[in-house]
Structure formats: C-alpha cells, structure tokens
C-alpha cells in the first residue's frame, strides 16, 4: 500500500445550500482498536445527501460535515482487533469493505428492543463535525475512518465498487424495510410508490420474493422503463395520471380490492394519503421515504376503517447491509444493478453531481476516486 498522507481532500459543507468546497481534512495518525482507515473507492449519491445539503432533513447535522454516506473503501490500516468483519470474514489491507452507522450496544434500543437503528448514542456518517477527531466521517473524501462501533463487511470480489456502494445505504434501507414488513405471499400484489433507487431495488426484491404483481408509480419515463427490468409488472406515470386514475388502475389489477402491500419511497408527504387509498382493507402500508420536515394531513379513520397495518422503517442495521450485499451478488445475473449507476463524477465535480441529483437527472450517480 502507498504511504498514508497527513490530509485527505474532501468535499465539505459549511452552510446549508452553499456549494461544497474541496478542503484538506486531517487523516488520523493513529487508528484506535476496532477502527479501520480506508481509501475511498466510490461513493454513490442518495436523495438524503441532497436534503442535507439543502437543510431540509428532520435529523441533527453538526456542520461542517463531509457529504456522502453510502460508500465503499479499500482497507489501508486495521486497528487492533479489526482483523475480521462483522460476519467473521478475515480482513486484510487491500480488501474492499462497506460499513454501517454506529450502535452503542448497551442502550435500551440496542439490548432490550434489539433495534440498533434507534440507538440513543448512534453516530452517523455525513452528520458528524469534521473539526472533531477522527474527522473523516463522510463519503466525499479520499480517505475515510470506520468507527470501532460500526459494522463492516467485505465486498464480494466480483462486485463493482459502485454497486457495493449503493448496498451501503439505498439497498440496506430496502432490506431493512422488508424485514419490518414481513413475508410476501405468492398471491399478493405489491404496490411501490416512487421510482427512485429505493423503489427500483424494492421492486427487485418483491419480484424475487415471488409477488404475483409488482406495480410501480413514479416518474420520469426512463425510470419507469428501468423498473420493468427490475421486476415491475405494471408501471404508472405520476406525470400523466391523477391519483384517482392511479387508484382506478390498481383496483382493476386487483379485482377491485387494492394492493395487498403498499411501500412508499417517494419522500413526498402528499404521497402518504394516496398510499392509504391504494392499499386494500386489511393490508400493509410501509413508509420509508419520509425524512424531510414536510407535513400532510390525514384522516386517522381511514387507518381504522380499513384495518391497516402501518409500518415505518428507518435506515438499516448491520444485517441489512449484509443481506443487501448477498442479494446483489446472488442476483446480479438477473437484476441489472449496474444500470442504476447513471453517471460518474470526480470529487471536484461533487456540486455538479448534487445539482444533477436534485434536478432528477440522475438515478444513482457516483463519485469515483483514483
């Protein structure tokens, strides 16, 4: 391995809505027990990156930060005790890994509830101040630091770094959503709101799980076309149909009942009410995309009268990262994951990548490092 520099070039956000600036951020001289220093290979962009950049997230952000939170890196230095990943696979310098946000392992949510994504002492990459050690807790940076409390998994050898990168956020969120949802029966129709990366990946999982139909509502048309490659059996353009027309279409496809399962990945508060209409009586409605400060008004009686099971799903635990990697590796011959990677940018083009993502010109752009 090459010599480790004293500073890492990184794209830093110091004030919401301002352009990112390329700065030199310190590289920790010592790697503490259980921690890992990596050289970043790729960092795919997520809608959450755009929301954070715009200051519209309903989560605490300790500015200044390094944008980016779904990344893959190559091991440069292992701290004492970090010689194996979270599945017990031996790690060596040069191996590629993905890693999780932290969980303390000792609070109520980690121990009794067994819901580490709700950890009271959770630390999340992209939200941590770069002026406090260990500095490199983000994705748009040449070097990254994996905290001791973070889960980590070796990337399968045949998987590209951009696909592995999307497994570390978008896909693990989908896998966590399915864990919260429960099993899909062969007779069930799955309705997916949103044709972004999470919606596309959710269609793939529903298809492989054996759902009788996978209906997707979204836009633009290029994404809906791609959705068919990912397993959608029917697509509905939200640009050319009204909510009433979409409801009518779904009922016609389900003998008048509505979808057995509706999964929301839009990030648009207004989509929530539509989802309540689309799901059949006694069905399951799972929402993942609502992380902004936006609000909407609902009639709680709809949930009661339809006897709905309403499920929220946030982020993903270490198992979700592992399942995402395994799924992508197992089904890469059937599911065209590479087609989701819409464009490649350099670190210096980080602002261009964010702006393009915000304008919905990209599905899953990636920052790649030499």
Secondary structure, DSSP 8 states (H G I E B T S, - for coil): -----SEEEEEEE-STTS--EEEEEE--SS--TT-EEEEEEEEE--HHHHHHHHT-BSS---SSEE---EEEEEEEEE-TT-SB-TTS-B--TT-EEEEEEE--SSSHHHHTS--GGG-TT---TTSS-TTSTT---SSSBSEEEE-TTEEEEE--TTS-HHHHHHHTTHHHHHHHHHHHH----TT-EEEEE--SHHHHHHHHHHHHHT-SEEEEEES-HHHHHHHHHTT-SEEEETTTS-HHHHHHHHHHHTTTS-EEEEEE-S--THHHHHHHHHEEEEEEEEE----BS------HHHHHHTT-EEEE--S--HHHHHHHHHHHHHTTTTS-GGGG---EE-GGGHHHHHHHHHTT--SS-EEE--
